[in-house]
Amino acid sequence: MQENLEAVDIEKLVDENKVDWKGRRADKLKYGGMRAAVLILAMLGFENLGTFSLAVNSVPYFSGMMHYSVPDSANMLTNYMGTGYILAIPVAILADTWIGRYTSVLVSGIFEFIGLALLTAQAHYSSLKPPSCNIYDRTAHCKTPSGGQEALLYIGLYLLAFGSAGVKASVPSHGADQFDETDPEEAGEMSTFFNTLLLAVCLGGAVSLTFIVWMQLHKGWASGFGIGTIAILLGILIFAAGLPLYRFRLRQGTNDFVQIIQVYVAAIRNRNLLLPEDPAELYEIKQDKEAAEEIEFLPHRNILRFLDRAAIQVKHDVESEKPPSPWKLCRVTQVENAKIVVSMIPIFGCTIIMTLCLAQLQTFSIQQGYTMDTTFTKNFQIPPASLPIIPICFLIIIVPIYDRIFVPVMRKVTGVPTGVTHLQRIGVGLVLSCISMGVASIVEVKRKRVARDHNMLDAVPILMPPLPISTFWLSFQYFIFGIADMFTYVGLLQFFYSEAPKGLKSTSTCFLWTSMALGYFASTIVVKSVNGATKHITRSGGWLAGNNINRNHLNLFYLFLSIVSLINFFIYLVVSMRYKYRSQGPSVPAGN
């Protein structure tokens, strides 16, 4: 009887890598689970409430208040967004190796708070920004920010980007740490957590796109930024309050990325050595029962065999009493982890184009909206920057339906725990992003035709009556892309987390943020390249040149992105069909 009770007590404990806030092995009944995850989701919701409007309404601020040109403002936004995503990787490594994810989230939240507070101060005090001026008036000579004003803008903006990177890097992983993957019940709750994570982003984003944007446009930018700053502070306090409830993964003290790099270095150094026909001759530490509980062991797979050279043992290494150099000889498990990372790179690469398309909805599509009729009812007008609320509202409804109805039904049909495979989910999103850009091109053709038919090609947004076409025409492209978000980005989070090596699971979620960062940076490059390539073949001086989008060729740019997205999808089909999940693939010697 006592042995059974001891067994039950052991089952309550999670694995040895997770502890409570006092450093003891965490009891499942007291720590973690959805009860703790709710606080993490609440923090993410408030963080998005404070910052989401910046992703869609910064171009009017940079151009209208700081007097940068529209293309330069768009590039400023995409560079800021890209930086916020690309920094997620080094912050994740820092969190996993030294400071821990909980501390990383708190510190990052404080950086966000300070950054947005600086932007609030700049928007409030006239001495910290250029004099008011209408950039659409060709006779006006609007001054851009002085050196000090520009420095303050960039310091605030990139403190915000750094803080955002830390939140993105650590919140999903810290949330996943609240569940035990080896427990079937908690594994199902983890899937719910990732779907609910999108719901938290949508709820925070919905408030940001309505209330915060309305405050920015009607009560002043300082009021909008100020409320966002308060929201971030509330998020930090809620997250910090969960300290006694969380499960914490122990800091590793070693860098798993370095171990992956060691494989590539060792494989290159051993490139002239012959691969043994029997994989059993490759180097691996002895596996016993005690070691298996603490050290990961993976079977050899007969793929990417050039990396196997990193595990080739030479006579000198075998006879030497000194441990082999990890930069010349690696374990088979280490090599297999490197193979997994290499295998995921093509999937990772195929998602960059989708973020490139997203960047246009956050920049040029908002500018389109400012030229159109924003009347929703007789007494209410919807700001163009609030248009993404349409897909977000739909996602708020569809995410619970997807998680509670679609997934269980598809699970019975396919036998896949998540309903459909992660790669299938990603593929659906890529198709929808292609369709979204095609629809955007058609809508822009219609908008320009209205402007031409009513002799309003040179109409100044805001100061002159809008075009007699409803801004809700833009909702089609936002709606389609919103659904693409649900499929691709959540699918990527789950794919990277489930497929990544054990030691890289936390930082694996940053692969998504890196993909998005490259998409935003690619947007800057593509916009400048397209303008340069079309400079001498268009009257406007380029497809996207100048501040008057009625005179440029945004429709052709959207069509170009739709075609590129379609080509990217076909490449993804080939890549995904060739991908072998960790549990699949040959594990036999090359000679068989």
C-alpha positions as CSV (number, residue, x, y, z in Angstrom):
1,M,0.0,0.0,0.0
2,Q,2.8,2.4,0.9
3,E,4.6,1.6,-2.3
4,N,1.5,2.5,-4.3
5,L,1.2,5.8,-2.5
6,E,4.9,6.6,-3.2
7,A,4.2,5.8,-6.9
8,V,1.3,8.2,-6.9
9,D,3.4,10.9,-5.3
10,I,6.1,10.4,-7.9
11,E,3.5,10.7,-10.7
12,K,2.5,14.1,-9.3
13,L,6.0,15.4,-9.8
14,V,7.1,16.7,-13.2
15,D,10.5,16.0,-14.7
16,E,13.6,16.9,-12.8
17,N,14.2,19.9,-15.1
18,K,11.2,21.7,-13.7
19,V,11.0,23.2,-10.2
20,D,8.7,25.5,-8.2
21,W,9.7,29.1,-7.2
22,K,11.7,27.7,-4.2
23,G,13.8,25.4,-6.3
24,R,12.0,22.2,-5.4
25,R,10.6,19.6,-7.9
26,A,7.3,21.0,-8.9
27,D,4.1,19.2,-7.9
28,K,1.6,19.0,-10.8
29,L,-1.3,19.6,-8.5
30,K,0.1,22.8,-7.0
31,Y,2.1,24.4,-9.8
32,G,1.7,25.0,-13.5
33,G,-1.2,23.9,-15.7
34,M,-3.8,26.2,-17.2
35,R,-4.2,28.0,-13.9
36,A,-0.7,29.4,-14.2
37,A,-0.9,29.7,-18.0
38,V,-3.9,32.1,-17.8
39,L,-1.7,34.7,-16.1
40,I,0.9,34.3,-18.8
41,L,-1.8,34.7,-21.4
42,A,-3.2,37.8,-19.6
43,M,0.3,39.4,-19.7
44,L,0.6,38.7,-23.4
45,G,-2.9,40.2,-24.0
46,F,-2.0,43.4,-22.2
47,E,1.3,43.6,-24.0
48,N,-0.4,43.4,-27.3
49,L,-3.0,45.9,-26.2
50,G,-0.2,48.4,-25.6
51,T,1.8,47.7,-28.7
52,F,-0.4,46.3,-31.4
53,S,-1.5,49.7,-32.7
54,L,2.1,50.6,-33.4
55,A,2.3,47.8,-36.0
56,V,-0.6,49.3,-38.0
57,N,-0.7,53.0,-37.2
58,S,2.9,54.0,-37.0
59,V,3.2,55.1,-40.6
60,P,0.7,58.0,-40.1
61,Y,2.6,59.0,-37.0
62,F,6.0,58.9,-38.7
63,S,4.7,60.8,-41.7
64,G,2.2,63.1,-40.2
65,M,3.9,64.1,-36.9
66,M,7.6,63.4,-37.7
67,H,7.4,64.5,-41.4
68,Y,9.1,61.5,-43.0
69,S,8.0,60.4,-46.5
70,V,5.5,57.6,-46.7
71,P,8.0,55.1,-48.2
72,D,10.5,56.0,-45.5
73,S,7.9,55.7,-42.8
74,A,6.9,52.3,-44.1
75,N,10.5,51.2,-44.0
76,M,11.0,52.6,-40.5
77,L,8.0,50.5,-39.4
78,T,9.2,47.3,-41.0
79,N,12.8,47.8,-39.7
80,Y,11.4,48.3,-36.2
81,M,9.2,45.2,-36.5
82,G,12.0,43.2,-38.0
83,T,14.4,44.2,-35.2
84,G,11.8,43.2,-32.6
85,Y,11.6,39.7,-34.1
86,I,15.3,39.1,-34.9
87,L,16.4,39.9,-31.4
88,A,14.2,37.1,-30.1
89,I,16.9,34.6,-30.8
90,P,19.8,36.1,-28.7
91,V,17.3,37.0,-25.9
92,A,16.0,33.4,-25.9
93,I,19.6,32.0,-25.6
94,L,20.3,34.4,-22.8
95,A,17.1,33.4,-21.0
96,D,17.7,29.6,-21.3
97,T,21.4,29.7,-20.5
98,W,21.7,32.3,-17.7
99,I,18.8,34.5,-16.5
100,G,15.8,32.2,-17.0
101,R,12.6,32.8,-18.9
102,Y,10.6,34.4,-16.0
103,T,13.3,37.0,-15.4
104,S,13.6,37.5,-19.1
105,V,9.9,38.4,-19.5
106,L,10.0,40.8,-16.5
107,V,13.1,42.6,-17.7
108,S,11.8,42.8,-21.3
109,G,8.5,44.1,-20.1
110,I,10.3,46.9,-18.3
111,F,12.2,47.8,-21.4
112,E,8.9,48.0,-23.3
113,F,7.4,50.2,-20.6
114,I,10.4,52.6,-20.8
115,G,10.4,52.7,-24.6
116,L,6.7,53.5,-24.9
117,A,7.0,56.0,-22.1
118,L,9.7,57.9,-24.1
119,L,7.5,57.9,-27.2
120,T,4.6,59.2,-25.1
121,A,6.7,62.1,-23.8
122,Q,7.9,63.0,-27.3
123,A,4.3,63.0,-28.6
124,H,3.2,65.2,-25.7
125,Y,5.9,67.9,-25.6
126,S,6.2,70.1,-28.7
127,S,9.9,70.8,-28.0
128,L,10.6,67.1,-28.6
129,K,9.1,66.9,-32.1
130,P,9.1,69.0,-35.4
131,P,6.7,71.9,-35.8
132,S,3.2,71.0,-37.1
133,C,3.1,70.8,-40.9
134,N,1.0,69.2,-43.7
135,I,3.3,66.9,-45.7
136,Y,0.7,66.5,-48.4
137,D,1.0,70.2,-49.3
138,R,3.6,70.5,-52.0
139,T,4.2,74.2,-51.2
140,A,4.9,73.5,-47.5
141,H,8.5,72.9,-46.4
142,C,8.0,70.5,-43.5
143,K,11.0,70.1,-41.2
144,T,12.1,66.6,-40.3
145,P,13.2,65.9,-36.6
146,S,16.4,67.4,-35.4
147,G,19.3,65.2,-34.4
148,G,18.2,65.1,-30.7
149,Q,14.6,64.6,-31.6
150,E,15.4,61.8,-34.0
151,A,17.7,60.2,-31.4
152,L,14.9,60.2,-28.8
153,L,12.5,58.7,-31.4
154,Y,14.9,55.8,-32.2
155,I,15.9,55.2,-28.6
156,G,12.2,54.8,-27.6
157,L,11.4,52.8,-30.7
158,Y,14.2,50.3,-30.3
159,L,13.9,50.0,-26.5
160,L,10.3,48.9,-27.4
161,A,11.7,46.5,-30.0
162,F,14.1,45.0,-27.6
163,G,11.5,44.5,-25.0
164,S,9.1,43.1,-27.5
165,A,11.8,40.6,-28.6
166,G,12.2,39.3,-25.0
167,V,8.5,38.9,-24.5
168,K,8.2,37.0,-27.8
169,A,11.2,34.8,-27.0
170,S,10.2,33.8,-23.5
171,V,6.4,34.0,-23.1
172,P,5.4,31.0,-25.4
173,S,8.2,28.8,-23.9
174,H,7.5,29.8,-20.3
175,G,3.8,29.0,-21.0
176,A,4.7,25.6,-22.5
177,D,6.8,24.9,-19.4
178,Q,3.6,24.9,-17.4
179,F,2.7,21.5,-18.9
180,D,4.3,18.1,-18.9
181,E,4.7,16.7,-22.5
182,T,4.9,13.1,-21.2
183,D,1.4,13.4,-19.6
184,P,-1.2,12.8,-22.3
185,E,-3.7,15.0,-20.5
186,E,-1.3,17.9,-20.0
187,A,0.0,17.5,-23.6
188,G,-3.6,18.1,-24.8
189,E,-3.7,21.2,-22.6
190,M,-0.5,22.4,-24.1
191,S,-2.1,22.3,-27.6
192,T,-5.0,24.3,-26.1
193,F,-2.5,26.8,-24.7
194,F,-0.9,27.5,-28.1
195,N,-4.3,28.1,-29.7
196,T,-5.4,30.3,-26.7
197,L,-2.2,32.2,-27.1
198,L,-3.4,33.4,-30.5
199,L,-6.8,34.2,-28.8
200,A,-5.0,36.4,-26.2
201,V,-3.1,38.2,-29.0
202,C,-6.4,38.8,-30.8
203,L,-8.2,40.1,-27.7
204,G,-5.4,42.5,-26.9
205,G,-5.1,43.5,-30.5
206,A,-8.8,44.1,-30.8
207,V,-8.8,46.7,-28.0
208,S,-5.6,48.2,-29.4
209,L,-7.0,48.5,-32.9
210,T,-10.2,50.2,-31.7
211,F,-9.8,52.1,-28.4
212,I,-6.1,52.9,-28.7
213,V,-6.2,53.9,-32.3
214,W,-9.3,56.0,-31.7
215,M,-7.5,57.8,-28.8
216,Q,-4.5,58.4,-31.1
217,L,-6.5,60.0,-33.8
218,H,-9.1,61.9,-31.7
219,K,-7.4,62.7,-28.4
220,G,-3.8,62.9,-29.6
221,W,-0.9,60.5,-30.0
222,A,0.3,61.1,-26.5
223,S,-3.0,59.8,-25.0
224,G,-2.9,56.7,-27.2
225,F,0.7,56.0,-26.3
226,G,0.1,56.7,-22.7
227,I,-2.7,54.2,-22.3
228,G,-0.5,51.6,-24.1
229,T,2.2,52.3,-21.5
230,I,-0.2,51.7,-18.6
231,A,-1.4,48.5,-20.3
232,I,2.2,47.2,-20.4
233,L,2.7,48.0,-16.8
234,L,-0.5,46.1,-15.8
235,G,0.7,43.1,-17.9
236,I,4.0,43.1,-16.0
237,L,2.3,43.2,-12.6
238,I,-0.1,40.4,-13.5
239,F,2.7,38.2,-14.8
240,A,4.9,38.9,-11.7
241,A,2.0,37.9,-9.4
242,G,2.1,34.4,-10.8
243,L,5.5,33.6,-9.3
244,P,4.2,31.2,-6.6
245,L,2.2,29.3,-9.2
246,Y,4.7,28.8,-12.1
247,R,6.8,25.8,-13.0
248,F,10.3,26.8,-13.9
249,R,12.7,25.0,-16.2
250,L,16.2,24.9,-14.8
251,R,18.7,27.1,-16.5
252,Q,21.0,24.9,-18.6
253,G,24.3,26.8,-18.1
254,T,25.3,25.5,-21.6
255,N,24.4,26.7,-25.0
256,D,22.7,24.1,-27.2
257,F,23.2,26.2,-30.3
258,V,26.9,25.9,-29.7
259,Q,26.6,22.1,-29.7
260,I,24.7,22.3,-33.1
261,I,27.5,24.5,-34.5
262,Q,30.1,22.0,-33.2
263,V,28.6,19.4,-35.5
264,Y,28.9,21.5,-38.6
265,V,32.5,22.5,-37.7
266,A,33.5,18.9,-36.9
267,A,31.8,17.6,-40.2
268,I,33.9,20.1,-42.2
269,R,37.1,19.2,-40.4
270,N,36.5,15.5,-41.0
271,R,35.3,15.9,-44.6
272,N,38.2,13.8,-45.9
273,L,37.4,10.8,-43.6
274,L,35.5,7.8,-45.0
275,L,32.1,7.2,-43.5
276,P,31.7,3.7,-42.0
277,E,29.1,1.4,-43.5
278,D,27.8,0.5,-40.0
279,P,26.4,3.5,-38.1
280,A,27.2,1.6,-34.9
281,E,30.9,2.5,-35.5
282,L,30.0,6.2,-35.1
283,Y,30.8,7.8,-31.7
284,E,28.3,7.7,-28.9
285,I,28.6,7.7,-25.1
286,K,27.6,4.5,-23.4
287,Q,23.9,4.3,-22.7
288,D,22.8,2.9,-19.3
289,K,19.5,3.2,-17.4
290,E,20.6,6.1,-15.2
291,A,22.2,8.0,-18.1
292,A,19.1,7.6,-20.2
293,E,17.0,9.4,-17.7
294,E,19.2,12.5,-17.7
295,I,20.9,12.5,-21.1
296,E,19.0,12.4,-24.5
297,F,19.8,9.6,-26.9
298,L,18.6,9.5,-30.5
299,P,18.9,6.7,-33.0
300,H,20.9,7.2,-36.1
301,R,18.9,8.1,-39.3
302,N,20.2,7.5,-42.8
303,I,19.7,11.1,-44.0
304,L,22.1,14.1,-44.4
305,R,24.9,11.6,-44.1
306,F,27.6,14.3,-44.6
307,L,26.9,15.4,-41.1
308,D,27.8,11.9,-39.8
309,R,31.4,12.7,-40.4
310,A,31.3,14.8,-37.2
311,A,30.9,11.4,-35.3
312,I,33.7,9.5,-37.1
313,Q,36.1,8.1,-34.5
314,V,39.8,7.9,-35.5
315,K,42.3,5.6,-33.9
316,H,44.1,8.5,-32.1
317,D,40.9,9.6,-30.4
318,V,39.9,6.1,-29.3
319,E,43.3,5.4,-27.7
320,S,43.7,8.8,-26.1
321,E,42.9,9.1,-22.4
322,K,41.8,12.7,-22.9
323,P,38.2,13.4,-23.7
324,P,37.8,14.2,-27.5
325,S,37.4,17.8,-28.6
326,P,33.7,18.6,-29.2
327,W,34.8,20.6,-32.2
328,K,36.3,17.5,-33.9
329,L,34.2,14.6,-32.6
330,C,30.5,14.7,-31.7
331,R,28.0,12.2,-30.4
332,V,25.5,10.6,-32.7
333,T,22.7,12.2,-30.8
334,Q,24.3,15.6,-31.2
335,V,24.6,14.9,-35.0
336,E,20.9,13.8,-35.2
337,N,19.9,17.1,-33.5
338,A,21.9,19.0,-36.1
339,K,20.1,17.0,-38.8
340,I,16.7,18.0,-37.3
341,V,17.7,21.7,-37.4
342,V,18.9,21.5,-41.0
343,S,15.7,19.7,-42.0
344,M,13.5,22.4,-40.6
345,I,15.4,25.3,-42.5
346,P,13.5,24.8,-45.8
347,I,10.1,25.0,-43.9
348,F,11.4,28.0,-42.1
349,G,12.5,29.7,-45.4
350,C,9.1,29.2,-47.1
351,T,7.3,31.2,-44.5
352,I,9.4,34.4,-44.9
353,I,7.3,35.5,-48.0
354,M,4.1,35.5,-45.9
355,T,5.5,38.1,-43.5
356,L,6.7,40.1,-46.4
357,C,3.0,40.3,-47.5
358,L,1.8,41.0,-44.0
359,A,4.1,44.1,-43.9
360,Q,2.2,45.6,-46.8
361,L,-1.1,45.3,-45.0
362,Q,0.5,47.2,-42.0
363,T,1.8,50.0,-44.2
364,F,0.5,50.7,-47.7
365,S,-3.0,49.3,-47.0
366,I,-3.4,51.7,-44.1
367,Q,-2.4,54.6,-46.4
368,Q,-5.1,53.4,-48.9
369,G,-7.7,53.5,-46.1
370,Y,-6.9,57.2,-45.4
371,T,-8.0,58.1,-48.9
372,M,-11.3,56.2,-48.7
373,D,-14.7,56.8,-47.1
374,T,-14.5,55.5,-43.5
375,T,-18.2,56.0,-42.7
376,F,-19.5,52.9,-40.8
377,T,-22.9,54.3,-39.7
378,K,-24.3,57.8,-39.9
379,N,-22.6,58.9,-36.7
380,F,-19.6,56.7,-36.6
381,Q,-16.4,56.4,-38.8
382,I,-13.9,53.6,-38.5
383,P,-10.2,54.6,-38.6
384,P,-8.3,52.8,-41.4
385,A,-5.8,51.6,-38.9
386,S,-8.6,49.7,-37.2
387,L,-9.5,47.6,-40.2
388,P,-7.5,44.6,-39.0
389,I,-10.2,44.3,-36.3
390,I,-12.3,42.5,-38.8
391,P,-10.2,39.4,-39.1
392,I,-9.3,39.6,-35.4
393,C,-13.0,39.6,-34.4
394,F,-13.4,36.6,-36.7
395,L,-10.4,34.8,-35.1
396,I,-11.8,35.5,-31.6
397,I,-14.8,33.5,-32.7
398,I,-13.1,30.8,-34.8
399,V,-10.2,29.9,-32.6
400,P,-12.3,28.3,-29.8
401,I,-14.4,26.6,-32.5
402,Y,-11.2,25.3,-34.2
403,D,-9.8,24.1,-30.9
404,R,-13.0,22.6,-29.4
405,I,-14.9,21.3,-32.5
406,F,-12.6,21.1,-35.6
407,V,-9.6,19.5,-33.9
408,P,-11.5,16.7,-32.0
409,V,-13.5,15.8,-35.2
410,M,-10.4,15.8,-37.4
411,R,-8.5,13.8,-34.7
412,K,-11.0,11.0,-35.1
413,V,-10.7,11.1,-38.9
414,T,-6.9,11.5,-39.3
415,G,-5.7,10.0,-36.0
416,V,-3.4,13.1,-35.6
417,P,-3.6,14.5,-32.1
418,T,-3.8,18.1,-33.5
419,G,-6.4,17.2,-36.1
420,V,-4.2,18.0,-39.1
421,T,-0.4,17.9,-39.2
422,H,1.5,21.1,-38.5
423,L,2.8,21.1,-42.1
424,Q,-0.7,20.9,-43.5
425,R,-1.9,23.7,-41.3
426,I,1.1,25.9,-42.5
427,G,0.3,25.1,-46.1
428,V,-3.3,26.3,-45.8
429,G,-2.1,29.6,-44.5
430,L,0.4,30.1,-47.3
431,V,-2.3,29.6,-49.9
432,L,-4.6,32.1,-48.2
433,S,-1.8,34.7,-48.1
434,C,-1.3,34.3,-51.8
435,I,-5.1,34.9,-52.3
436,S,-5.1,37.9,-50.0
437,M,-2.5,39.7,-52.1
438,G,-4.4,38.9,-55.3
439,V,-7.6,40.4,-53.7
440,A,-5.6,43.4,-52.5
441,S,-4.5,44.0,-56.1
442,I,-8.1,43.9,-57.4
443,V,-9.3,46.2,-54.7
444,E,-6.6,48.7,-55.5
445,V,-7.5,48.7,-59.2
446,K,-11.1,49.6,-58.2
447,R,-10.0,52.3,-55.7
448,K,-7.8,54.0,-58.4
449,R,-10.6,53.8,-60.9
450,V,-12.9,55.6,-58.6
451,A,-10.2,58.3,-58.0
452,R,-9.7,58.7,-61.8
453,D,-13.5,58.8,-62.6
454,H,-14.1,61.5,-60.0
455,N,-10.9,63.6,-60.9
456,M,-9.5,63.0,-57.4
457,L,-6.1,61.6,-58.3
458,D,-4.4,64.5,-56.5
459,A,-6.8,64.7,-53.5
460,V,-5.0,65.3,-50.2
461,P,-6.0,62.7,-47.6
462,I,-7.8,64.0,-44.4
463,L,-7.8,67.6,-45.6
464,M,-10.0,66.9,-48.6
465,P,-13.2,64.8,-48.9
466,P,-12.4,61.1,-49.2
467,L,-12.9,59.0,-52.4
468,P,-16.5,57.9,-52.8
469,I,-15.6,54.3,-52.1
470,S,-16.0,52.6,-48.7
471,T,-12.8,51.6,-46.8
472,F,-14.5,48.3,-46.0
473,W,-13.4,47.1,-49.5
474,L,-10.0,46.6,-47.8
475,S,-11.6,44.3,-45.3
476,F,-11.5,41.4,-47.8
477,Q,-7.7,41.3,-47.9
478,Y,-7.5,41.7,-44.1
479,F,-10.1,39.0,-43.5
480,I,-8.3,36.4,-45.7
481,F,-4.9,37.2,-44.3
482,G,-6.3,37.0,-40.7
483,I,-7.3,33.4,-41.4
484,A,-3.9,32.7,-42.9
485,D,-2.4,33.9,-39.6
486,M,-4.3,31.4,-37.6
487,F,-3.2,28.5,-39.7
488,T,0.4,29.4,-40.5
489,Y,1.8,31.2,-37.5
490,V,0.2,28.9,-34.8
491,G,1.1,25.9,-37.0
492,L,4.7,27.1,-37.1
493,L,4.9,27.5,-33.3
494,Q,3.7,24.0,-32.8
495,F,5.8,22.6,-35.5
496,F,9.1,24.1,-34.3
497,Y,8.3,23.2,-30.6
498,S,7.4,19.6,-31.4
499,E,10.2,18.9,-33.9
500,A,13.1,20.8,-32.3
501,P,15.7,18.8,-30.3
502,K,15.0,18.5,-26.6
503,G,17.7,21.1,-25.6
504,L,16.4,23.6,-28.2
505,K,12.6,23.4,-27.6
506,S,12.4,26.8,-25.8
507,T,14.5,28.7,-28.3
508,S,12.8,26.8,-31.2
509,T,9.7,29.0,-31.0
510,C,12.1,31.9,-31.9
511,F,12.5,30.3,-35.4
512,L,9.0,31.8,-36.1
513,W,10.0,35.2,-34.9
514,T,13.2,35.0,-37.0
515,S,11.2,34.1,-40.0
516,M,8.9,37.1,-39.4
517,A,12.0,39.4,-38.9
518,L,13.5,38.3,-42.2
519,G,10.1,39.0,-43.8
520,Y,10.0,42.5,-42.5
521,F,13.6,43.2,-43.5
522,A,12.9,41.7,-46.9
523,S,10.0,44.1,-47.2
524,T,12.3,47.1,-46.8
525,I,14.7,45.7,-49.5
526,V,11.8,44.8,-51.9
527,V,10.2,48.2,-51.6
528,K,13.4,50.0,-52.4
529,S,14.3,47.5,-55.1
530,V,10.9,47.8,-56.8
531,N,11.1,51.6,-56.7
532,G,14.6,51.4,-58.2
533,A,13.7,49.0,-60.9
534,T,10.6,50.9,-62.0
535,K,12.0,54.4,-61.5
536,H,12.5,55.1,-65.2
537,I,9.4,53.3,-66.6
538,T,6.7,55.1,-64.6
539,R,5.6,58.8,-64.5
540,S,5.5,58.6,-60.7
541,G,9.2,57.7,-60.5
542,G,8.5,54.2,-59.3
543,W,5.6,51.9,-58.4
544,L,5.7,53.0,-54.8
545,A,7.4,56.4,-55.0
546,G,6.1,59.6,-53.4
547,N,3.3,60.4,-50.9
548,N,0.4,60.2,-53.3
549,I,-0.6,56.6,-53.7
550,N,-3.3,57.6,-56.2
551,R,-0.4,58.2,-58.7
552,N,1.7,55.2,-58.0
553,H,1.2,51.5,-59.0
554,L,0.4,49.7,-55.7
555,N,-1.9,47.3,-57.6
556,L,1.0,46.0,-59.6
557,F,3.1,45.6,-56.5
558,Y,0.3,43.6,-54.8
559,L,0.0,41.4,-58.0
560,F,3.8,40.9,-58.0
561,L,3.6,39.7,-54.3
562,S,0.7,37.4,-55.1
563,I,2.7,35.7,-57.9
564,V,5.8,35.4,-55.7
565,S,3.6,33.9,-52.9
566,L,2.1,31.3,-55.4
567,I,5.6,30.2,-56.5
568,N,6.6,30.1,-52.8
569,F,3.7,27.8,-52.1
570,F,4.7,25.3,-54.8
571,I,8.2,25.2,-53.4
572,Y,6.7,24.6,-49.9
573,L,4.7,21.7,-51.3
574,V,7.8,20.0,-52.5
575,V,9.7,20.7,-49.3
576,S,6.9,19.6,-47.0
577,M,6.4,16.3,-48.9
578,R,10.1,15.5,-48.5
579,Y,10.2,16.4,-44.8
580,K,10.5,13.5,-42.4
581,Y,9.2,13.9,-38.9
582,R,11.4,13.0,-36.0
583,S,9.5,9.7,-35.5
584,Q,9.8,8.8,-39.2
585,G,12.5,8.1,-41.6
586,P,15.0,5.4,-42.1
587,S,17.2,4.3,-39.3
588,V,19.1,1.6,-41.1
589,P,22.7,1.5,-42.2
590,A,23.5,3.1,-45.6
591,G,24.6,-0.2,-47.1
592,N,21.2,-1.9,-46.6
